[in-house]
Amino acid sequence: MKMMALEEAKEYTRQKLAPYYSNERIENVVKQYVSVVRPGVVLVENKNVGLMELYL
């Protein structure tokens, strides 16, 4: 997986979900599941795995 900055990760998530969900639903997912834990680490929640830390 390519390493991304937080805004890149959010935009990537929006693009991938766009064909399947409404903009409102996508923004809720982005706000809830894509966030910075500490500098250099993005926290992503995955249904199959749980919470994952992505190191930038």
Residue pairs with C-beta under 8 A, 6 or more apart in sequence:
1 54
3 54
3 55
3 56
4 12
4 42
4 54
4 56
5 56
6 34
6 35
6 36
6 42
9 34
9 42
9 44
9 54
10 30
10 34
13 26
13 29
13 30
13 33
13 34
14 26
14 30
17 25
17 26
17 29
18 26
21 29
32 45
33 44
33 45
34 42
34 43
34 44
35 42
35 43
36 42
36 43
37 43
37 53
40 55
40 56
41 53
41 54
41 55
41 56
42 53
42 54
42 56
43 51
43 52
43 53
43 54
44 51
44 52
44 54
45 51
45 52
46 52
